[in-house]
């Protein structure tokens, strides 16, 4: 863990801004602090969380803060003995049981996930109240909707963060707050940031301001000339969001910096009326309602009369169900629950054609990357992916056929039955029922979109159960998806819990070496 630069920190701490911020957070820990004071701190230091909230919504937030404050105050430890035996984690677990579990006798970790899903959005409010009443045990969770900044902070100071919970594990997403508090507490002790107000000022003003400025400077640098992927974003825009030039939006965690983000505005507009660019790789926010997000900017606005309406999509020969099918068809889904869906190169070409037909200047739009092969390379089937892409890559990495990797390895299933035969296995050991492989690879021709990837992942995952691999790879003519076995529950997670590489990235030595390290012994 790296130490903070004392000189710069002391300069900030003794400045008027620093003193004001430290006093502001310390005020929250006094009896005079109100729910309104807490909300003002949330709005100031986590603008994404409170973006464009109405007066009615702010009133509801104050009611939530007041409600949690009452519960916490009524159950605070009393007397020296209780204070001496106080355990912040146990207190948090007790509060969680009261909030999420309907049956009093049910164990917290047997309770249905739905209860934790219901309360997840209130974590910021509870954390504010816990900090106000127990500042030595808790920190405000002002990282919701801006968790990427916290990750950058952790990387800067080499703080080891707990493993990210799965999307569907709302229980562990709720308890991730406790683990985050532990990581911050260890950092605070290591750097002598023992005053609660100073710690919060360091986190939410001093450091986050620097990190945001550094990221904004990176956003102004040139983006990839040919973005690798396009995605659909969906949502409603308030007046503030209509004027937004940069912000956070629900997306796919596999979004890469520079990717094209096609924005469809829902009711009452019902139009694809903007094109954004992903300014950072997609990120997971364990506390966010949608789990995965992107920071978007460089907006290209499409005038209302040139925007593609829902009726335009519905009447399009290309997007009609009878031509396109229902699966992965965001039009047949009426753009419901499709934010973060991938857009194929053919989809993107058709959307550009539709915009041009309505008079929009499509020269403003970025061109989508298309895989480029040598003139002699033609990819028609899975064998072509194996022989013309994958095997040359493995050999370029120094892996030898027959020694480091083998194809169609048969893993015995027992009782004389035939086992599974993954397309490729790397680093085999043992024999018979003791045969193992560190890496198994399944090859597809073309995984065109998220639903197809999910289907292929489910089918191919059965192969990864043989040979006890630590790495499972799913690849096609466009991409290589690397799944790592989770040490905690010994599985590979969900279909989007992967490291994503695209073939055109592997000319970059950093990407090539990263993939090689994953596939090596």
FENTAJO-V826688 format. One record per backbone hydrogen bond with DSSP energy under -0.5 kcal/mol. CO is the residue of the C=O (numbers start at 0). NH is the residue of the N-H. Records with the same first field share a line. If there is no record, write none. Layout:
# FENTAJO-V826688
CO->NH + NH
This chain:
# FENTAJO-V826688
3->5
4->8
5->9
6->10
7->11
8->12
9->13
11->14 + 17
14->18
15->19
16->20
17->21
18->22
19->23
20->24
21->25
22->26
23->27
25->28
26->29
29->32
33->37
34->38
35->39
36->40
37->41
38->42
39->43
40->44
41->45
45->48 + 49
47->50
49->52
53->57
54->58
55->59
56->60
57->61
58->62
59->63
60->64
61->65
62->66
63->67
64->68
65->69
66->70
67->71
68->72
69->73
70->74
71->74
72->75
77->81
78->82
79->83
80->84
82->85
86->90
87->91
88->92
89->93
90->94
91->95
92->96
93->97
94->98
95->99
96->100
99->101
101->103
102->105
106->109 + 110
107->110
111->114 + 115
112->116
113->117
114->118
115->119
118->121
119->122
121->125
122->126
123->127
124->128
125->129
126->130
127->131
128->132
129->133
133->136 + 137
139->141
142->145
145->148 + 149
146->150
147->151
148->152
149->153
150->154
151->155
152->156
153->158
154->157
156->1
157->159
158->160
165->168
167->169
168->172
169->173
170->174
171->175
173->176
174->177 + 178
175->179
176->180
177->181
178->182
179->183
180->184
181->185
182->186
183->187
184->188
185->189
186->190
187->192
188->191
191->193
193->195
194->198
195->199
196->200
197->201
198->202
199->203
200->204 + 205
201->206
202->207
204->208
205->209
206->210
207->211
208->212
209->213
210->214
211->215
212->216
213->217
214->218
215->219
217->220
224->226
226->368
228->259
229->342
230->261
231->339
232->263
234->265
235->237
237->241
238->242
239->242
240->243
246->295
248->293
251->254
254->281
255->258
258->277
259->230 + 261
260->262 + 275
261->232 + 263
262->264 + 272 + 273
263->234 + 265
264->269 + 270
265->268 + 269
269->309
270->264 + 272
271->307
272->301
273->262
274->299
275->260
276->278 + 296
277->257
282->292
283->285
284->287
287->290
289->291
290->284
291->250
292->282
293->248 + 295
294->278 + 279
295->246
296->276
298->300
299->274
300->302
302->305 + 306
306->308
307->271
308->312
309->313
310->314
311->315
312->315
315->319
319->322 + 323 + 324
320->324
325->328
327->329
328->332
329->334
330->333
332->335
334->336
337->340
340->231
342->229
343->347
344->348
345->349
346->350
347->351
348->352
349->353
350->354
351->355
352->356
353->357
354->357 + 359
355->358
359->361
360->363
361->364
366->226
373->376
375->377
377->379
380->384
381->385
382->386
383->387 + 388
384->388 + 389
385->390
388->392
389->393
390->394
391->395
392->396
393->398
394->397
399->402 + 403 + 404
403->426
404->401
405->424
408->410 + 421
409->411
413->416
416->412
419->410
421->407 + 408
422->407
423->440
424->405
425->437 + 438
426->437
428->435
430->433
431->434
435->428
437->469 + 470
438->425
439->472
440->423
441->474
444->476
445->447
448->452
449->453
450->454
451->455
452->456
453->457
454->458
455->459
456->460
457->461
458->461
459->462 + 463
460->464
461->464
462->465
463->468
466->436
469->484
470->439
471->482
472->441
473->480
474->443
477->502
478->475
479->481 + 500
480->473 + 482
481->498
482->471
484->486
485->489
490->485
493->496
495->497
497->499
498->481
500->479
501->504 + 505
502->505
503->506
504->507
506->508
507->511
508->512
509->513
510->514
511->515
512->516
513->517
514->518
515->519
